[in-house]
């Protein structure tokens, strides 16, 4: 890789652009979550069918991981980003103008497809453009933008919708994506078109890259625990004695920003050969976070501490996982990042299903018990498979 095409340590504005663009892209996948009531009232969608709105977005995300994201290993990445960004802007306008449930569902499918493709494509782009000794730091910066975008999406959507209606959320996002797209086209480094990398199936990728297997399973367990918490947290907070408003409950997501910013440093530590130490510390922190989370009924301060620890642990491990698998497959980075994110999607989905089911059966103590059990299983798995990592 030529020096002109790489990201030197002083390229802070470019790192900021990667982070902001990734955050704006991923936010499109999550804007609808706090807007379901408004969507239902405006488009006459029955309560029983509201889940289809989120399901359509998640289906689009899975299709992106299977189909669009791997294209980065065989196409001009900069041109691919431009085409996807333009299509995403059109999809946002389509959602903003939706006049019935079918149009909305198709628009949400497109947002999940293109928002995920842009997000993961930008992470793979950043990794491909970075020098090997800087890859973890660059990936960490981009991933911090993703987490911030994910967490702020719900807050921003609720605030804009209160002021100007739910359609304004998507019109504003379309305008921001136009600005982002122009900046990306002007500022992204030109990379050589990748050599003809064969498209590999998920089983083939897992066979060829043991790092992907190990880190994928760890990531899946981690996101089971993460999804378990975030899918059920609102249930005890909205019930007596807390009885918090939706706005107050959503504000707890802002605590995760501190964890996301702190965790971005884990990529730097991975670059310096400390990936396994970061992994062990993150998994231990993940397990310990359930102790303060279980204290929710005693004082909300315990919940704040638990959220901070949980998000710090999850994002530190997430960045470390990505840094290692991208380093292990320099000629198939888009494909391995897509494969890894399928583990993420599976873990998040399973955690969300478990969260509501466990809470209904055993309450908040049951959720914390299962979360601690999953976290302990992840820590035990890592301890059992500790061997010299070929990616380091």
C-alpha positions in Angstrom: 0.0 0.0 0.0 1.4 3.4 -0.9 2.0 6.0 1.7 -0.4 8.4 0.0 -3.3 5.9 0.3 -2.7 5.2 4.0 -4.0 7.0 7.1 -1.0 8.5 8.9 -1.2 9.1 12.6 -1.8 12.8 12.1 -4.9 12.2 10.0 -7.3 13.2 12.8 -9.8 15.0 10.5 -10.1 12.0 8.3 -10.6 9.7 11.3 -13.3 12.1 12.5 -15.0 11.9 9.1 -15.0 8.1 9.1 -16.5 8.2 12.6 -19.2 10.8 11.8 -20.2 9.1 8.6 -20.4 5.7 10.2 -22.5 7.1 13.0 -24.9 8.9 10.7 -25.3 5.8 8.6 -26.1 3.4 11.4 -28.5 5.9 13.0 -30.8 5.3 10.0 -31.3 1.7 11.1 -32.6 2.8 14.6 -34.5 6.0 14.1 -37.9 4.1 13.9 -37.7 2.5 17.4 -38.9 5.5 19.4 -41.3 6.6 16.6 -43.5 3.5 16.5 -46.5 5.1 18.1 -46.4 8.0 15.7 -46.0 5.7 12.7 -48.9 3.6 13.8 -51.2 6.6 14.3 -50.3 8.4 11.0 -50.3 5.3 8.7 -53.1 3.4 10.5 -50.8 0.4 11.4 -52.3 -1.9 14.0 -50.4 -2.6 17.2 -49.9 -6.2 16.3 -48.2 -5.3 13.0 -45.8 -2.7 14.5 -43.1 -5.3 15.0 -42.9 -5.7 11.3 -41.4 -2.2 11.0 -38.4 -3.2 13.1 -38.3 -6.7 11.5 -38.1 -5.2 8.0 -35.1 -3.0 9.1 -33.3 -5.9 10.6 -34.0 -8.1 7.6 -32.4 -5.4 5.4 -29.4 -5.4 7.7 -28.9 -9.2 7.4 -29.2 -8.9 3.6 -26.6 -6.2 3.5 -24.1 -8.4 5.5 -24.7 -11.3 3.1 -24.8 -9.3 -0.2 -23.6 -5.7 -0.2 -20.8 -5.5 2.4 -18.6 -8.2 0.8 -18.6 -6.2 -2.5 -15.9 -4.0 -0.9 -13.4 -6.7 -1.5 -14.0 -6.7 -5.3 -15.1 -3.1 -6.2 -13.7 0.4 -6.1 -14.5 1.2 -2.5 -14.8 4.9 -3.0 -17.3 4.6 -5.9 -19.2 1.9 -4.0 -19.6 4.2 -1.0 -20.9 7.0 -3.3 -23.5 4.8 -5.0 -24.7 3.4 -1.7 -24.9 6.8 -0.1 -27.0 8.2 -3.0 -29.3 5.2 -2.7 -29.6 5.7 1.0 -30.7 9.3 0.5 -33.4 8.2 -1.9 -34.6 5.6 0.6 -34.8 8.2 3.3 -36.9 10.4 1.1 -39.1 7.4 0.4 -39.7 6.7 4.0 -40.4 10.4 4.7 -43.1 10.4 1.9 -44.6 7.0 2.8 -48.4 7.1 2.6 -49.2 3.6 3.7 -47.8 0.6 5.7 -46.5 -1.2 2.6 -44.5 1.8 1.4 -43.1 2.3 4.9 -42.1 -1.4 5.2 -40.3 -1.3 1.9 -38.5 1.9 2.9 -37.5 0.4 6.2 -36.1 -2.6 4.4 -34.0 -0.3 2.2 -32.8 1.7 5.2 -31.6 -1.5 6.9 -29.9 -2.7 3.8 -28.2 0.5 2.8 -27.6 1.9 6.3 -25.8 -1.3 7.4 -23.9 -1.5 4.1 -22.6 2.0 4.5 -21.7 1.5 8.2 -19.8 -1.8 7.8 -18.3 -0.7 4.5 -16.8 2.4 6.1 -15.2 0.3 8.9 -13.7 -2.0 6.2 -12.6 1.0 4.2 -10.9 2.5 7.2 -9.1 -0.7 7.9 -8.0 -1.1 4.3 -6.7 2.4 4.2 -4.8 2.2 7.5 -1.2 1.0 7.9 -1.0 -2.3 9.8 0.4 -0.7 12.9 -2.5 1.8 13.0 -5.4 -0.5 12.0 -6.7 -1.0 15.6 -6.7 2.7 16.4 -8.5 3.5 13.1 -11.1 0.8 13.5 -11.6 1.9 17.1 -12.3 5.5 16.0 -14.8 4.4 13.4 -16.5 2.0 15.8 -16.8 4.7 18.4 -18.8 6.7 15.8 -21.0 3.7 15.2 -21.8 3.3 18.9 -22.5 7.0 19.4 -24.7 7.1 16.3 -26.6 4.0 17.5 -27.1 5.5 21.0 -28.0 9.0 19.9 -30.4 7.9 17.1 -33.3 7.2 19.6 -32.7 10.5 21.5 -32.5 12.6 18.3 -35.5 10.9 16.7 -37.7 11.5 19.7 -36.7 15.2 20.0 -37.1 16.0 16.3 -40.4 14.2 16.1 -41.8 16.1 19.1 -40.8 19.4 17.3 -41.7 18.7 13.7 -43.2 15.2 13.3 -41.7 11.8 12.5 -41.3 12.6 8.8 -38.9 15.4 9.7 -36.6 12.9 11.3 -36.0 11.2 7.9 -35.8 14.5 5.9 -33.2 15.8 8.3 -31.2 12.5 8.0 -31.4 12.7 4.2 -29.9 16.2 4.3 -27.1 15.0 6.7 -26.4 12.0 4.4 -26.1 14.3 1.4 -23.5 16.4 3.3 -21.7 13.3 4.5 -21.7 11.8 1.0 -20.1 14.9 -0.5 -17.4 15.0 2.1 -16.7 11.3 1.7 -16.3 11.6 -2.0 -13.9 14.6 -1.7 -11.9 13.3 1.3 -11.7 9.5 1.1 -8.3 8.3 0.1 -8.2 6.6 -3.3 -7.3 2.9 -2.8 -6.3 0.5 -5.5 -9.2 -1.7 -6.7 -8.7 -5.0 -4.8 -7.4 -7.9 -6.7 -10.0 -10.4 -7.8 -10.7 -11.8 -4.3 -12.9 -14.9 -4.5 -16.3 -14.6 -2.8 -16.3 -17.2 0.0 -19.2 -18.7 1.8 -19.6 -18.3 5.6 -18.5 -21.9 6.2 -15.4 -21.4 4.0 -14.5 -18.1 5.8 -14.9 -19.9 9.2 -12.7 -22.8 8.0 -9.9 -20.5 6.7 -9.8 -18.0 9.5 -9.8 -19.5 13.0 -9.6 -16.0 14.5 -13.0 -15.3 12.9 -14.4 -18.5 14.5 -13.2 -17.7 18.0 -13.9 -14.0 18.0 -17.3 -14.5 16.3 -18.5 -16.9 19.1 -17.2 -14.5 21.8 -18.9 -11.6 20.0 -22.2 -13.5 19.8 -22.2 -14.4 23.5 -21.3 -10.8 24.4 -24.1 -9.4 22.3 -26.6 -11.9 23.8 -25.8 -10.3 27.2 -25.9 -6.8 25.7 -29.3 -7.4 23.9 -30.7 -9.1 27.0 -30.1 -5.9 29.1 -31.2 -3.3 26.6 -34.3 -5.1 25.4 -35.7 -5.5 29.0 -34.4 -2.4 30.8 -37.4 -0.3 30.1 -39.8 -2.8 31.7 -38.8 -2.3 35.4 -38.1 1.4 34.9 -41.5 2.2 33.5 -43.3 0.2 36.2 -43.7 1.4 39.8 -41.9 2.4 41.9 -39.7 4.1 39.3 -42.5 4.8 36.7 -40.1 6.8 34.6 -41.1 8.5 31.3 -39.9 7.3 27.9 -37.7 10.3 27.7 -36.1 9.6 31.0 -35.6 5.9 30.1 -34.0 6.9 26.8 -31.6 9.2 28.6 -29.9 6.1 30.1 -28.5 5.4 26.7 -26.4 8.5 26.9 -24.4 6.9 29.7 -23.2 4.5 27.1 -21.5 7.3 25.3 -18.8 7.4 28.0 -18.2 3.7 27.6 -18.0 4.0 23.8 -15.5 6.8 23.9 -13.3 5.0 26.4 -13.5 1.7 24.5 -12.2 3.3 21.3 -8.7 3.2 23.0 -8.8 -0.6 22.9 -7.9 -0.6 19.2 -4.7 1.2 20.1 -3.8 -1.4 22.7 -4.5 -4.2 20.2 -2.0 -2.5 17.8 0.6 -2.8 20.5 0.0 -6.5 21.1 -2.3 -6.4 24.1 -5.4 -7.8 22.5 -5.7 -10.8 24.8 -5.3 -8.6 27.9 -8.0 -6.3 26.7 -10.2 -9.3 26.0 -9.8 -10.8 29.4 -10.4 -7.4 31.1 -13.5 -6.7 29.0 -15.0 -10.1 29.7 -14.4 -9.8 33.4 -15.9 -6.3 33.4 -18.9 -7.7 31.5 -19.5 -10.3 34.2 -19.0 -7.8 37.1 -21.4 -5.2 35.5 -24.4 -7.4 36.4 -23.8 -6.8 40.1 -24.7 -3.1 40.0 -27.3 -3.7 37.4 -29.1 -6.0 39.8 -29.2 -3.1 42.3 -31.7 -1.2 40.1 -34.5 -1.6 42.7 -32.2 -0.1 45.4 -31.1 3.0 43.7 -30.9 4.3 40.1 -27.2 5.2 40.7 -26.4 1.5 40.6 -28.1 1.2 37.2 -26.0 4.1 35.9 -22.8 2.4 37.1 -23.9 -0.9 35.6 -24.7 0.6 32.2 -21.3 2.4 32.1 -19.4 -0.9 32.9 -21.5 -2.9 30.5 -21.1 -0.6 27.5 -17.4 -0.1 28.2 -16.9 -3.9 28.3 -18.9 -4.6 25.2 -17.4 -1.9 23.0 -13.8 -2.7 24.1 -14.3 -6.3 23.2 -16.1 -5.4 20.0 -13.3 -3.2 18.8 -10.6 -5.7 19.7 -12.5 -8.5 17.9 -12.8 -6.4 14.7 -9.1 -5.4 14.9 -8.0 -9.0 15.1 -10.2 -10.4 12.3 -9.3 -7.6 10.0 -5.6 -8.1 10.6 -6.0 -11.8 9.9 -7.6 -11.4 6.5 -6.0 -8.3 4.8 -7.4 -9.4 1.4 -10.9 -10.2 2.4 -11.7 -7.5 5.0 -15.2 -6.7 3.8 -16.1 -10.4 3.8 -14.8 -11.1 7.3 -16.4 -8.0 8.8 -19.7 -9.0 7.3 -19.3 -12.6 8.6 -18.5 -11.3 12.1 -21.5 -8.9 12.1 -23.7 -11.9 11.4 -22.6 -13.3 14.8 -23.4 -9.9 16.2 -26.9 -9.9 14.7 -27.6 -13.4 15.9 -26.5 -12.6 19.5 -28.5 -9.3 19.6 -31.6 -11.0 18.3 -31.3 -13.9 20.7 -30.7 -11.5 23.6 -33.8 -9.4 22.7 -36.0 -12.5 22.7 -34.6 -13.8 25.9 -34.9 -10.5 27.6 -38.6 -10.1 27.4 -39.2 -13.8 28.1 -37.0 -14.0 31.1 -38.4 -10.8 32.6 -42.0 -12.1 32.2 -41.1 -15.3 34.0 -38.6 -14.3 36.6 -38.5 -10.5 36.7 -35.4 -8.3 36.8 -33.4 -10.6 39.1 -33.9 -13.3 36.5 -32.7 -11.1 33.7 -29.5 -10.2 35.7 -29.0 -13.9 36.6 -29.2 -15.0 32.9 -27.0 -12.1 31.9 -24.3 -13.0 34.4 -24.5 -16.6 33.3 -24.0 -15.7 29.6 -21.1 -13.4 30.6 -19.5 -16.1 32.7 -19.8 -18.5 29.7 -18.0 -16.1 27.5 -15.2 -15.6 30.0 -14.9 -19.4 30.4 -14.8 -19.9 26.7 -12.0 -17.4 26.3 -10.0 -19.0 29.1 -10.4 -22.4 27.5 -9.2 -21.4 24.0 -6.3 -19.2 25.0 -3.5 -20.0 22.6 -1.1 -17.8 20.6 -3.3 -15.8 18.2 -2.1 -16.0 14.6 -3.5 -12.5 14.0 -1.1 -11.0 16.4 
